[in-house]
């Protein structure tokens, strides 16, 4: 299945601006992208509708990873999904050029919490995206599939369209 993840250049700028802000103890930041989904001729189209910023006080002090978030951050994203019938994609930044990849910690933790969104919107796909300065990569947990599917194409659309990478 091809999965095209599309966001406006405004949403990309908003996310990058937030994800680059220093935090008192977390080594990196995270946020949530809210999305509408639609079947497309060759798979799934995921359209970002907004960015949910995680407040400083919702980070957990823990040196074992770049950052951890608390239950309130998760509840906020889950409530948005339930109230708006939208998919949620966790997002964070690896600040380098080129295609980013998920760390073992990213993969382990996202596999643990992304399926939790199915408790509130089981009919929707949810996932995780990692941005770099020039590219993006992502995984999508799709209802009825045992394992996450790779996001095959990421685009930022605005006054200038950017292709942020993918497998096609």
C-alpha positions as CSV (number, residue, x, y, z in Angstrom):
1,X,0.0,0.0,0.0
2,X,1.3,3.4,-0.9
3,X,0.9,6.0,1.8
4,X,1.3,9.7,0.8
5,X,1.7,12.0,3.8
6,X,1.0,15.6,2.8
7,X,1.3,18.8,4.9
8,X,1.2,22.5,4.2
9,X,4.5,24.4,4.3
10,X,2.9,26.4,7.2
11,X,2.3,23.3,9.2
12,X,5.9,22.2,8.4
13,X,7.3,25.5,9.6
14,X,5.2,25.5,12.7
15,X,6.3,22.0,13.6
16,X,10.0,22.7,12.9
17,X,9.9,26.0,14.9
18,X,8.5,24.2,17.9
19,X,10.7,21.1,17.6
20,X,13.8,23.3,17.5
21,X,13.1,25.2,20.7
22,X,15.4,24.3,23.6
23,X,13.9,22.5,26.6
24,X,15.3,22.7,30.2
25,X,16.2,19.0,30.3
26,X,14.8,17.1,27.2
27,X,17.4,16.6,24.5
28,X,14.7,16.9,21.8
29,X,11.1,17.9,21.4
30,X,8.1,16.1,20.0
31,X,4.6,17.1,18.9
32,X,1.5,15.6,17.2
33,X,0.2,16.1,13.7
34,X,-3.5,15.8,13.4
35,X,-4.7,14.4,10.0
36,X,-7.6,13.5,7.8
37,X,-7.2,10.5,5.6
38,X,-8.7,9.4,2.3
39,X,-8.3,6.5,0.0
40,X,-6.4,7.3,-3.1
41,X,-6.1,5.5,-6.5
42,X,-3.0,3.7,-5.2
43,X,-3.3,3.6,-1.5
44,X,-3.9,6.2,1.2
45,X,-3.6,10.0,1.4
46,X,-2.9,11.5,4.8
47,X,-3.5,15.3,5.0
48,X,-2.2,17.2,8.0
49,X,-4.8,19.6,9.5
50,X,-2.9,20.9,12.6
51,X,0.0,20.6,14.9
52,X,-0.3,19.9,18.6
53,X,2.5,21.4,20.7
54,X,3.6,19.5,23.8
55,X,4.0,22.0,26.7
56,X,7.3,22.0,28.6
57,X,5.7,20.6,31.8
58,X,4.4,17.5,29.9
59,X,8.0,16.2,29.3
60,X,9.3,13.6,31.7
61,X,12.9,14.0,32.9
62,X,14.6,10.8,31.8
63,X,18.1,10.5,30.3
64,X,17.5,7.1,28.7
65,X,16.2,8.8,25.5
66,X,16.0,12.2,23.8
67,X,12.7,12.9,25.4
68,X,9.7,11.3,27.0
69,X,6.2,12.7,27.4
70,X,3.7,12.2,30.2
71,X,0.1,10.8,30.1
72,X,-1.4,14.3,29.8
73,X,0.3,14.8,26.4
74,X,-1.1,11.5,25.2
75,X,-4.6,12.3,26.6
76,X,-4.6,15.6,24.7
77,X,-3.7,13.9,21.4
78,X,-6.2,11.1,22.1
79,X,-9.0,13.6,22.9
80,X,-8.3,15.5,19.7
81,X,-8.6,12.3,17.8
82,X,-11.9,11.3,19.4
83,X,-13.5,14.8,19.3
84,X,-12.5,15.5,15.6
85,X,-12.4,12.0,14.2
86,X,-8.8,12.6,13.0
87,X,-5.7,10.4,12.8
88,X,-2.7,11.3,15.0
89,X,0.9,11.2,13.9
90,X,3.7,11.7,16.5
91,X,6.5,13.9,15.1
92,X,10.0,14.7,16.1
93,X,13.2,16.1,14.5
94,X,16.6,14.7,13.8
95,X,18.5,17.9,13.0
96,X,20.6,16.9,10.0
97,X,20.4,16.9,6.2
98,X,19.3,13.8,4.4
99,X,16.9,11.0,5.0
100,X,16.3,10.5,8.8
101,X,15.8,7.1,10.4
102,X,14.1,5.8,13.5
103,X,16.3,4.8,16.4
104,X,15.6,1.5,18.2
105,X,14.1,3.6,21.0
106,X,11.8,5.4,18.5
107,X,10.6,2.1,17.0
108,X,10.1,0.4,20.4
109,X,8.2,3.3,22.0
110,X,6.1,4.1,19.0
111,X,5.1,0.4,18.7
112,X,3.9,0.6,22.3
113,X,1.9,3.8,22.2
114,X,0.7,4.5,18.7
115,X,-1.8,1.5,18.7
116,X,-3.3,3.1,21.9
117,X,-5.0,5.6,19.6
118,X,-7.2,2.8,18.4
119,X,-8.9,2.8,21.8
120,X,-10.6,6.1,20.8
121,X,-10.6,5.9,16.9
122,X,-10.1,2.3,15.9
123,X,-11.2,2.9,12.3
124,X,-8.4,5.4,11.6
125,X,-4.7,4.9,10.9
126,X,-2.2,6.5,13.2
127,X,1.6,6.8,13.1
128,X,4.9,8.5,13.6
129,X,7.0,10.8,11.5
130,X,10.6,11.9,11.9
131,X,11.8,15.0,10.1
132,X,15.3,16.0,9.1
133,X,16.3,19.4,7.8
134,X,15.6,18.2,4.2
135,X,13.6,14.9,4.4
136,X,11.1,13.0,6.3
137,X,10.3,9.3,7.0
138,X,7.3,7.7,8.7
139,X,5.4,4.7,9.7
140,X,1.6,4.2,9.7
141,X,-0.3,1.7,11.8
142,X,-3.3,0.9,9.6
143,X,-6.4,-0.9,10.9
144,X,-6.3,-4.6,10.0
145,X,-2.5,-4.8,9.6
146,X,-0.3,-6.5,12.2
147,X,2.8,-4.3,11.5
148,X,3.3,-0.6,10.7
149,X,3.5,0.3,7.0
150,X,6.2,2.7,5.7
151,X,5.0,6.1,4.5
152,X,6.1,6.0,0.9
153,X,5.9,9.7,0.0
154,X,6.0,12.9,2.1
155,X,5.2,16.3,0.6
156,X,5.0,19.8,1.9
157,X,2.7,22.0,-0.2
158,X,2.7,25.8,-0.2
159,X,3.9,28.6,-2.4
160,X,6.7,26.2,-3.2
161,X,6.1,22.4,-3.1
162,X,8.8,20.4,-1.4
163,X,9.3,16.6,-1.7
164,X,10.7,15.5,1.6
165,X,11.5,11.9,0.5
166,X,10.1,8.5,0.7
167,X,10.7,5.3,-1.2
168,X,9.2,6.3,-4.5
